[in-house]
Amino acid sequence: MEMEKEQKSRILIIGVTGNLGFHLANKSIEAGHPTYALVRDSAFSIPHKSQILQTLTNAGAKVLKGSLEDLSSLIEAIQQVDVVICAVSAKQVLNQKLLIKAIKQSGCIKRFIPSEFGLDPDKVQIKDLDYDFYSRKAEIRRLIEADGIPHTYISCNFFTSYLLPSLVQPGLKSPPRDKVSIFGDGNTKAVFVKEIDVAAFTISTVDDPRTLNKVLYLRPPGNVYSMNELVEIWENKIGKKLEKVYVPEKQVLKSIQGKSSYIT
Ligand SMILES: NC(=O)c1ccc[n+]([C@@H]2O[C@H](COP(=O)([O-])OP(=O)(O)OC[C@H]3O[C@@H](n4cnc5c(N)ncnc54)[C@H](OP(=O)(O)O)[C@@H]3O)[C@@H](O)[C@H]2O)c1
């Protein structure tokens, strides 16, 4: 048993007080990886975050104080592990530059998984609507590759908790019961994956040689639905037909121009 544990890579996770990062830490511990978390000082004095840190510590994680802005804390943490997974938010993606420098300098990391966990930034283009994070995620990829850092990119499409609970209705927290807006013709398929499954999948890749220096697409066949299909499932569930308002693509683009986005 102990032997098996020793063979598992030691994983450092950055962002464990966040949504995906917490699941990553739990799945890493569950899978038997010695698990480390790099946490900013400020998190310890925020009650719900300190509770998360206590839960993870009780489960066996080793919490290290540090930050993406502090090179020495990064190097110190990196030197204790084999794999680094970063799960900072989309807005903070460029803050990984110092981390890349630390990984390069340390020279001991077998695998780096940068904060992506969405659509493939090298493939997605939304006309005039980059929100600065697809290009930033792509920029981080190029830095990793230029430094020759072993990596895996996780392209997992949409987290279920962002769009599904409202049936893709902006501003709602639960699915509508009378009227539903359908964007475009409603036939475009999307992939919805639970954060906890994204985390389990990510952890399962770290010691798998087939996943080295690859982009991995998480696309379970049973999780692929168009808006029209989702509406039909909901209608069948509540036993009622909804009024459907089709919003043409041009109008959608116009209405979201200049707004911040949940699409990552
Ligand atoms: N596919 C989708 O639908 C979808 C949806 C949402 C997000 N995502 C992606 O998932 C990834 C994670 O996003 P998330 O929403 O889970 O993030 P989040 O909940 O906002 O959590 C961000 C984490 O990063 C930590 N952090 C921020 N700056 C840091 C720094 N300088 N040093 C150390 N730690 C720092 C935060 O710690 P503190 O507690 O100290 O603030 C927090 O734990 C991102 O790549 C995002 O694009 C995808």
Ligand as a Chemical Component Dictionary entry (heavy atoms), coordinates in Angstrom:
data_LIG
# 
_chem_comp.id                   LIG 
_chem_comp.type                 NON-POLYMER 
_chem_comp.pdbx_formal_charge   0 
_chem_comp.three_letter_code    LIG 
# 
loop_
_chem_comp_atom.comp_id 
_chem_comp_atom.atom_id 
_chem_comp_atom.alt_atom_id 
_chem_comp_atom.type_symbol 
_chem_comp_atom.charge 
_chem_comp_atom.model_Cartn_x 
_chem_comp_atom.model_Cartn_y 
_chem_comp_atom.model_Cartn_z 
_chem_comp_atom.pdbx_ordinal 
LIG N1  N1  N 0  -15.183 25.892 -18.376 1  
LIG C1  C1  C 0  -15.873 26.698 -17.628 2  
LIG O1  O1  O 0  -17.098 26.819 -17.754 3  
LIG C2  C2  C 0  -15.164 27.470 -16.560 4  
LIG C3  C3  C 0  -15.880 28.250 -15.656 5  
LIG C4  C4  C 0  -15.166 28.928 -14.649 6  
LIG C5  C5  C 0  -13.778 28.846 -14.581 7  
LIG N2  N2  N 1  -13.112 28.089 -15.501 8  
LIG C6  C6  C 0  -11.622 27.990 -15.460 9  
LIG O2  O2  O 0  -11.236 27.253 -14.321 10 
LIG C7  C7  C 0  -9.997  27.764 -13.791 11 
LIG C8  C8  C 0  -10.180 28.053 -12.306 12 
LIG O3  O3  O 0  -11.181 29.030 -12.147 13 
LIG P1  P1  P 0  -12.085 29.117 -10.824 14 
LIG O4  O4  O 0  -13.322 29.852 -11.206 15 
LIG O5  O5  O -1 -12.168 27.782 -10.167 16 
LIG O6  O6  O 0  -11.161 30.089 -9.927  17 
LIG P2  P2  P 0  -11.570 30.818 -8.568  18 
LIG O7  O7  O 0  -12.721 30.126 -7.914  19 
LIG O8  O8  O 0  -11.703 32.287 -8.841  20 
LIG O9  O9  O 0  -10.286 30.566 -7.669  21 
LIG C9  C9  C 0  -9.068  31.190 -7.936  22 
LIG C10 C10 C 0  -8.042  30.653 -6.943  23 
LIG O10 O10 O 0  -6.760  31.198 -7.284  24 
LIG C11 C11 C 0  -6.138  31.682 -6.096  25 
LIG N3  N3  N 0  -5.212  32.759 -6.421  26 
LIG C12 C12 C 0  -5.505  33.891 -7.092  27 
LIG N4  N4  N 0  -4.421  34.656 -7.207  28 
LIG C13 C13 C 0  -3.413  33.996 -6.590  29 
LIG C14 C14 C 0  -2.042  34.283 -6.347  30 
LIG N5  N5  N 0  -1.502  35.416 -6.767  31 
LIG N6  N6  N 0  -1.299  33.364 -5.691  32 
LIG C15 C15 C 0  -1.843  32.218 -5.255  33 
LIG N7  N7  N 0  -3.139  31.880 -5.435  34 
LIG C16 C16 C 0  -3.913  32.770 -6.088  35 
LIG C17 C17 C 0  -7.290  32.171 -5.236  36 
LIG O11 O11 O 0  -6.844  32.235 -3.907  37 
LIG P3  P3  P 0  -7.363  33.324 -2.808  38 
LIG O12 O12 O 0  -8.271  32.539 -1.909  39 
LIG O13 O13 O 0  -6.128  33.756 -2.133  40 
LIG O14 O14 O 0  -8.064  34.435 -3.537  41 
LIG C18 C18 C 0  -8.302  31.041 -5.486  42 
LIG O15 O15 O 0  -8.013  29.924 -4.679  43 
LIG C19 C19 C 0  -9.650  28.998 -14.643 44 
LIG O16 O16 O 0  -8.706  28.603 -15.626 45 
LIG C20 C20 C 0  -10.954 29.348 -15.320 46 
LIG O17 O17 O 0  -10.760 29.943 -16.598 47 
LIG C21 C21 C 0  -13.771 27.400 -16.466 48 
# 
loop_
_chem_comp_bond.comp_id 
_chem_comp_bond.atom_id_1 
_chem_comp_bond.atom_id_2 
_chem_comp_bond.value_order 
_chem_comp_bond.pdbx_ordinal 
LIG N1  C1  SING 1  
LIG C1  O1  DOUB 2  
LIG C1  C2  SING 3  
LIG C2  C3  SING 4  
LIG C2  C21 DOUB 5  
LIG C3  C4  DOUB 6  
LIG C4  C5  SING 7  
LIG C5  N2  DOUB 8  
LIG N2  C6  SING 9  
LIG N2  C21 SING 10 
LIG C6  O2  SING 11 
LIG C6  C20 SING 12 
LIG O2  C7  SING 13 
LIG C7  C8  SING 14 
LIG C7  C19 SING 15 
LIG C8  O3  SING 16 
LIG O3  P1  SING 17 
LIG P1  O4  DOUB 18 
LIG P1  O5  SING 19 
LIG P1  O6  SING 20 
LIG O6  P2  SING 21 
LIG P2  O7  DOUB 22 
LIG P2  O8  SING 23 
LIG P2  O9  SING 24 
LIG O9  C9  SING 25 
LIG C9  C10 SING 26 
LIG C10 O10 SING 27 
LIG C10 C18 SING 28 
LIG O10 C11 SING 29 
LIG C11 N3  SING 30 
LIG C11 C17 SING 31 
LIG N3  C12 SING 32 
LIG N3  C16 SING 33 
LIG C12 N4  DOUB 34 
LIG N4  C13 SING 35 
LIG C13 C14 SING 36 
LIG C13 C16 DOUB 37 
LIG C14 N5  SING 38 
LIG C14 N6  DOUB 39 
LIG N6  C15 SING 40 
LIG C15 N7  DOUB 41 
LIG N7  C16 SING 42 
LIG C17 O11 SING 43 
LIG C17 C18 SING 44 
LIG O11 P3  SING 45 
LIG P3  O12 DOUB 46 
LIG P3  O13 SING 47 
LIG P3  O14 SING 48 
LIG C18 O15 SING 49 
LIG C19 O16 SING 50 
LIG C19 C20 SING 51 
LIG C20 O17 SING 52 
# 
